């Protein structure tokens, strides 16, 4: 038996023994997701135990180095871990912007002190992060941001605001783009980390058409940020920001589904008898496209691990994944008929399908619009001339 197959058997046995039955059920609502953080309240003992057991072995971030809270798995081992998790339909033990976005940026650009200080807390679910990028008037043109950090010697004083800050009202810390040189548009931005409980930080939820408020406006009024809370070089935060955006787009693209999400056609057919042959064909086509997307994602991840990834591949994943997710919910709504539009009853889970369908409209905006993604793909992969 190969070393990798031995590893698979060990992981399979550990999961069977340690993953609670409740954590093998589909996620039904926001409370089923474990975000961690100093104010997080576990929904159940099973949710708490699952996080603690995984964190103790570094399984919340299996491919991070052991020194920073991970399990030190190779790319091949991490794939085995994902496959075995999917085999038993196990929920992720921890969902975190720290894992998906900030962690990779710290691993590449952070000092050793920052890695030791922050990464372990992220891996154990002790700190919840939000992202301070977009501003009113500075969305796709992110480098036009105006939030300013004034140099006061041993600290900055930050003033300004951010918008579309996901879960800012629940986050412990923020990773934030701040202008530290007004004279240079691209080389005048720094990447700062600071506590959301710092004096001068406030948030205001934004109500979406889905009836939920995952986004916030975030305001900074003379917020003091110590100098050691900068990631990367002063005025070179755009380098960190671009690297992080690649991981954010991969994270958003994962909403598209694929083989791990199971067959949409089979799921919908179990829920409703579908007599419309056109809708059945569209569901079958979706399943094929979702499987193709999963294969593309695996290929891209393997290429990145061996240093052969194209810098624009996250743009491809983000575009394909988010558009696929929009199609998925459109088909769910079409199959549900008028009943799928119901908004409040217990039978519809509080209108979960309708609310999720409306929420997908933001997928092709957040993290870079589909139009911007297509522009990047056309220029950087297809080598087409600019407009």
N, C-alpha and C positions, 0 to 999 in steps of 0.2 A: 504494500500500500504506500502511495506517495506521501511525502510530507504534507502536501496540501490536502490530500484526502484525510489524513490523520487529523489535521487541523479542523476540517469540516465535521468530522465525527465528534471532536471535542466540543465545538461550538454548538452542534445540534443537541448533544447531551446536556450542556449547560443551559441552553434555552428551554429545553423541556422541563428541567428541574426548577428553573428560576423565574420564568415568565408567567405571571399570574394569568389565570383564565380570562379575567376581566380585561386584561391588556391585550387580548387576542381578538377582541370585538371591534367592529368598525367604529371610528370616531363619529359621534352623533352631533356634537355641538362644541362650542368654544371651550366649555368647561372640561371636555375630555382631553384637551391638549395641555400637556405639562410645559409651561413656559419657564418655570423656576423664578428666582429672584427673591429678594429679602422680604417682600410682601405677599408672595404667592401662597395661596391656600389650596392644599391638595383636595381633590374631589373625593378621594377614597384612600383607604390604607393600601390598596393594591397599586394605585398610581404612585404613591410615595415609595413603597417597597421596590417597585420596578426601577424608579430613578436611582435609588440608593444602591441597589445591587449592580446596576450597570455602571454607575459612576465609580464604584469601588474597584472595578476592573478596567476602567478606562474605556468602556464600551459606548459612552455617549459621544465620544470623538475617537473612534477606533484607529484611525490612521494618523492621529497626532502623536508626537513623541511621548514616551512615558514620563519624561521629566516635566511635561506641561499638562499632565492629567489624562493623556491618551493611553491607548493600548499598544502603540508602536507597531501596528499591523502594516505589512507591505500592501501594495495595491491589489495583488491577487488575494491576499487574506481578507482585506476589507470588502472585496467583491463577494467572497464566500460569506462573510458576516451579513451583508445586505441580502444575499440570496436566501440564507437560512432564516433571517427575520421575515422575509416575504413568504417563505414556505409555511410558516405558522400564523401568518397575518398579524405579526406582532406590531404594536404601535411603537413609534420612536419613543424612547424613554424621556427625551428632552427635545423641545423645539426652541430654537434660540437664534436671534440675529447675531449673537456672539459666536455661535458655531458656524453659521452659514456665511457670514460676511466679515465681521471684525477679526475673528480668530485667524483666518488665512492671511489677512493683512498684517497682523501682529507677528505671525510666524516669519513673514518676509521682511518687514520693515521695522519691527519693534526692537528695542534694546533688550538685553538679557534680563535686566531688572523688570521691564514691562512684561515680558513673556512669563516670568516666574510669578509676578504679582497678579496678572489678570487671567491668564489662560486656565490655570487651575480652578479659579472661581467660576469661569465660564463652563468648564467641563463638569463641575459638580452641581451646576444649576444654582449657584449662590448669587449670581448677579445677572440682571436682565437689562439688555441694551436697546436703545432706539437709535435711529439714523437721522442726523441733522444735515441734509443735503439741500433739497429744494426750498426755494423762497418765493414769495409773491413776485412774479415777473422774472424768476430765474429757475425755470423748470428744465426744458431741453437745453437752454443756453445756460448751463449750470455755472460756467466760469464768470458770469456777470453778477454773482452773488455779492451782497452788500453787508452781511453781518461782519462786524469789524472787531478785531482784537487789538487794543492799544497796549503797546509795550510799556510796562511799569517796572522794568528791572528784573525782579525775581518772579513776576507774574504778568499775565495779561488781564485786561478788563474788557470783557466781551459785551457788545450791545448789538441788537438786531432781532431778527425773527426767522423762523422756519415754518414751512407748511407741508401738509401731507406727512407729518411725522407719525409713522405707524406706532400705536400703543405708547406714545410719549407719556400719557397720563398713568401708565402702569410700569414704566421703565425705571430702573435704578440709576443708570448712567446713559450718556449719549456720546456717540462718536460724531464729531461735528466739523464741517468745513467752515473755516473762518478766514476772512481776508486779513492778512497781517502786513501787506504792502499795497497801498492804494495806487501806486504808480505802475504796477506791472500786473496785467490782467491774468496771465497764466502762471507766472512765477511769483505770485504774491499771495498765495493761498496756503494755509497751514491746516494740518489735520490734528484736532485737539480732542481730548477725552475729559469729560467732567461729570460730576455727580449732579443728578437731576434735583437733589435736595439742596443744592447750593443756593444761597440767598440771591434773589433776582431772577430765578428760573420759574416760569409759570406756563401752564398749558390750558388749551381750550378745545374740547372735542368738536369734530366736524361731523354732522349728521349726514349720512349718505342716502341715496335713493333706496338702498336695501333696508333702511330703517335702523342700521347699526352705525356705530361710531368708532371704527378702529383707527381712524386718522385724527390728528390734532394739529392745531396751530401751536407753536412753541415760541415763547418770548424770552429774550435775554436783556436784563436791565442791570448794567454794571456788575456782571458776573465775574468773580475772580477765579482765574484758572492758573494754577502753578505751572512754572516753566517745564517741569519734568513730565507733564502730561501731554506733550506733543509726540506724535508718532512720525518717524521719518525726519527729514531736514526742515528747518525753518523756510517757509515760502515755497516748499516743494511738495505741499500736500496734495497737489493734483496728481502726482505720481501714485500716491497711496490710494487716492480716490478712484482712479481709473482701474487699478488692480482690484479694488474691492467691488467695483461695479460689475466686473466680469463674474465674480462669485455671486453677487446679488441676482444677476440675470440668469445664472444657472439655477439658483434657488427658485426664482419665479417660474422658470420654464418647467420645473418639476411638477407644477400643478396640472400639466397636460395629461398625465396618466400614462398608461402603457400596460405591459403584461402584469406588473405588480398591482395595478389597480383592478385587474380582472376585466372580463369582457363586459362592455357596456351593453351590447346587444342582449347577452344572456341575462344581465341584471334587470334590464327594462322589460324583457319578455316575461320574466318571473313575476314582475309587478303588474303587468297589464297584458292582456291578449291583443297582440298587434295584428290587425287585419290589413293594414295599409302596406302594400308591397313596396312602395317607394320609400316609406319610412324604414322598413326592414332593411332595404338595400343601403340606405344612408347609415344605419347603425353598423352594418357589416363593414362598410367602407371606413367608418370611424375606427373600428377595432383594428383594421389592417394598418391604418395610418398611425394609430397609437403604438402598435408594435414596432413599426418602422422608426418612430420617434425614440422609443426605448433603445433600439439597436444603435441609432445614431448617438444617443447620449453615452452609451457604454463605450463606443468607439472613441468618442472625443475624450472621455475621461482616461481611457487607456493611453491615448496619445499625449495627453497633458502629463501623465505620470512619468513618461519616458522622454519628456522634453521635445515632443514633436507637434504639440498643439499649435494651431493658428490663433493669433490674438483675437480674431473676429469670430471664432467659433462660439463663444458665449452669446454673441448677437444672434447667430443662427438658432441656437437653442432657445433663447428668450422669445424670438419671434414665433418659431414653430410651436413651442410649448404653450404660450399664452393663447395663440389663435386656436390651438387644439382644445384647450380648456373651454374657450367660448363656445366652440362647436359642441362639446360634450354636454354642457348645460342647456344649449338650445335644443338638442335632441331629447334630453330628459323632459324639458318643458313640452315639446311637441308630443311626446308619447303620453304625457300625463293629461293632455287635453285641458279643458276648462278647470278641472279639479286642481291642476298644478298651480293655478293662479291664487288659490286660497292662501290667506295671509296669517291667520291667527290660531287655528284650531289645534288641538292636541294630535288629531289624526295626521295632520300635515307637518307635525314637529315645529309648530309655530311658523309655518310657511317656509321651511328650510330650503326647499328646491327653488322657490321663487326668489328668496333673498340671495341664495348663492348664485342664481342666474344673473340677477342685477349686479352682484358684486364682481362678476367676471368682466363687466364692462371696463373696470379699472385696470384689469390685467394688461391690456394693450397700451396703457398710458404709463403706469408706474414702472420705475426702473428703466425708462427709455421707451418712447412710443414705438408702435410697430413701424410707422413711417421712417423714423430715425434709424431703427434697426435695418430696414431695407436699404436705406442710403449707405449705411456702413458696409453691409454685405456687398452691395453693387460696386463700391469703390475698392474695398480691401480684399475681397475674395474673387469677384468677377472682373476686376480691373477696368470697370467701365468709367468713362470720363465724367467729371462732375458737371452739374447743370450750369 
